[in-house]
Amino acid sequence: MDKDSVLYQLMDMRVNGILDRVLERDEEYQKIAKKSGEYLDRLEAMDLPKEAQSLIDLHSCEQNALGARYGALAYLLGFSDCVELTAKPPDLPDIPKQSD
């Protein structure tokens, strides 16, 4: 997908402009962030060799990048689906109504 597209620009505006406020109020996100902080505290308390700390940090950064990219692509796909549905509603077969 073209990173200069309107869809990418809209995603950037929404994610960088509004998402932080949403995350601050989201209990599940805050719970996950807290647990992550607890794990970091435990890792730091282990006093691992610098090489091990660096490898764990690199792995964590790449996992975070994967999750962020997955989320961005899922957002773009969902938004483009909405645009497509709005522009051309799907041809759905008539479903008989159930009588009460």
N, C-alpha and C positions, 0 to 999 in steps of 0.2 A: 504494500500500500504506500502511496506517495506521501512522504512526510510533509510536503508543502500543501497537501490537500486541505480543504475546508474542514473535513472530519478530524484530521490530526490537530488543526489549529483550535477547533472547538474542544477537543479532548484536553489539550494543554491548558486552555483557559479554565475549564471546569475542574480539572484535577489540581492545578496549581492555585486556583483562586478560591475554591469552595471546599475541596476535600479535607483540608486540615481542620476546618470547623466541624465537619461531619465526624471525623475521627475522634475529635476531642469529646464528643458526646456519645460515641458508640461504646457501650459497655463491653461488648465482646472484644473489640479492638483493644480497649484499655486493659482487659484481663490478659490478653495474649502478650501485650507489651510488658506488663508487670512480670509475667512468668519468664519472658525472655530476659529481663533484667536480673531476675533471680538466678537463672542459669549462668549468665555472665559473671555475676558475683561469685558463684561456685567455681567457675573456671579460673577466675583470677586468684582465688584462694588456694588453688592447687599449685601455684608457683611453678608452672610448667617451663621447660626450656624455651628460649626465644624462638627457636626453629619450629617447635610444636605450636606455640602461640600464633606465629605467623601463618602457618599452614591452616590452622583452625580459622583464623581471621579471613584468609583468602577464600576458603571454602564457604564460610558464612556469607561473604560478600557476593560470591557467585550465585549462591542459592537465593539470596535476596534479589539479585538482578533477574534471575529466572522468574521468581514470583511476580516482580514488578512488570516484566515483559508479558507474562501470561495475563496479568490483570489488564494491561493496556490493550492487548489484542482482544480479550474477551469484551472489554468496553466498546472497542471499535466494531466488533462483530455485532454486538447487541444493538448498538446505535444504527449501524447500517441496515440491520434487519428491520428496525422501526421505520426508517426512512423508506425502505422498499415496500413495507406493508402499507404505509401511508400513501405512497405514490401509486401503487397498484395492488389493491387488496387481492388476496388469493382466491382462486375459484374453488369454493368448497361445495361439496354435494349438499343438496337439501337434506336436512335431518328432520324426520317427522317429529312433531311435538307430541309429548306424552300427555294424555288426558289425566286430569286430577281426579 
